[in-house]
Amino acid sequence: MNRFFSLRRLLTLIRKEAIQMRRDRLTFAMMLGVPLMQLMLFGFAINNDPKHLPAALVAADEDKYTRAMVTALEMTGYYNFIYPNASAAEAEHLLASGTVAFVVTVPSDFGTRLERGDNPKILIEADATDPAVASGAVSTLGQVASDAVTRATGQEWDKKTKAAQQVQVVVHKLYNPEGLTQFNIVPGLLGVILQMTMVMMTSMALTRETERGTMENLLSMPVSPLEIMLGKVLPYFGVGAVQVVVVLSASKLIFHVPFMGSLWLLFAGILLFVMALVILGYLISSVVRTQMQAMQVTIFYFLPSILLSGFMFPFRGMPDWAQYLGETLPLTHFLRMIRGVMLKGASFADVSGPLWVLGLFVVIFALAALSRFRRTLD
Amino acid sequence: MAEENAIEVSGLTKRFGDKTVVDHVSLEVKRGEIAGFLGPNGSGKTTTIRLMCGLLTPDEGEGRVLGHDILHEGPTIKREVGYMTQRFSFYEDLTIEENLSFVAGVYQLGRQAVRDTLADLGLTSRRTQLAGSLSGGWKQRLALAACIMHRPQLLMLDEPTAGVDPKARREFWDEIHERAADGLTVLVSTHYMDEAERCHRINYIAYGKLITRGTVPEVVRDAGLSTFVLKGPRLSEAQRLLKGKPGVDQVAPYGTDLHVIGRNRVELERSVTEAASATQSDAKPAETSLEDVFIQLMGEAQDNMA
């Protein structure tokens, strides 16, 4: 009889955990239903490049130039003029109350100045409280305005513009040419979903034993800390595997997210990530005393890892110190790995960095968890 | 392993913070003996048991359980000892059979062991019932089944009959005696005097200190107490009169009787006679009960602490 590890004992522990999981119907349903629900909800809901934003138009007269401008703006897909005929005062109120995101003001002398060859001006006021809303819609404007006016007047624009147009800037949007947010969000969601269920479930696994008093019994029997850890962690690992299959299938079938790289490389990355998560959950549960505390610690950990990992906001956009902080989160490295492999078709060499770091997390968390575990009650 | 004693520990001490919960306790339990472990709530019984079965590390002291050093051979002790916790600590969301299969797996026993244990303790017909839905008596039966399944040589039972009805208690003790006859050593902690009297030897612990030990008659004799029983119509008045009189240590009504107990027989007799004549009661010397001894010991131990 090996004192430190026996497969028989480990299987016994896993079986017990599996039975308990099955009996706890609600939790079990949550573990499988929640990923799918969240994927559908967030996959369709989150959009970093919002279109058809409500806008108001303030125009003195309805001449052909104004109409051309409005049409051109609507053609970009960003503007939806729900108030095409607002007064200046109304428009201000609409913007302040958030009913519209933009107010386009065409001055009364717009047509006249245009025909005279003057520099006509139009004013677009954007509600920039959320910078993401304003940026996409505003960035396209310069080109749109000049094209519209060119078409309306049927003449060439002035020479300066022509000279500027001689420098051609060629932009290739790689990996996601249409700029679909879903392609970026859906793989990331896999990480977020796994993180939430895995860490939370395992963090409560051990505290439940302590809370119910079964820990004393477990400790009085010949089981080793390694067996207890694996026995707690592996069943959730199985749940994680099911979640991965569900989310990946849905990404492919429902969101048509491209799978550019090797599926095996992807699985290897996910494996490391899930391992790091379940062991982290176990580590949490060896530190806290109650399930409630476990839940609180998980949530405390959860928020920064969503906000600082590059899931919601661009990682490179954060100040250096926040990037360093972000580097300490497994999710950050998982996102680099999965986006690399799925969207960019990255090879092992391309993502070996994140893979190593994920492996390092596994080792660190496991060592910390095993050293925290006590064979005794003191 | 030819040692005579299953448990032999000395000077066991455990502190939690600045509180000494177990204070230099020494215990000896012979093989095949049922040893009672008595003491008031919070006296350190549970902690002492946990120290002996490797669940806690003592701050001081040493000893051997089944010939294994308690400081270094915890895992071996765990394998050879059956420990039944005070609070039911099996899985309430598992059935009886699943709980036993779990224990069997951990001790690496075959399926047959589970079947035998189920049959042995009359649990077969209830084996698919969830442990959480069992009554106190059945829970205790399951817990006992689980901790004797791996055929330990020593059983440590921590207040096994708390919250169990008299019939189930009786059956439980019969079971324990049967196993002791087969050579099993049992250390059982309890509050019940009738249970203490069913033990071969008892150890009395109060406020972390071992106060007395021996067989029941030995403990009663060593306490050196005298008891008088008063019968009469005005016992409550007699009780008031006797409180605090020289020689009187305890006055306790038992139904229609009044027990008066004291260490100094001469003074006690004088006080009792006075009170009896004042209240027209009838006073007779009687046997001192184990309970009276314990209450006496408890009061004295507290005095020592103060």
Interface residues (C-beta under 8 A of the other chain):
Chain A: M1 R3 S6 R8 R9 L11 T12 L13 R15 K16 I19 Q20 R23 D24 R212 G213 T214 M215 E216 N217 L219 S220 M221 P222 V223 R375 T376 L377 D378
Chain B: R50 C53 G54 L55 L56 T57 G74 P75 K78 R79 V81 Y83 T85 R87 F88 S89 F90 Y91 E92 D93 L94 E98 S101 F102 V103 A104 G105 V106 Y107 Q108
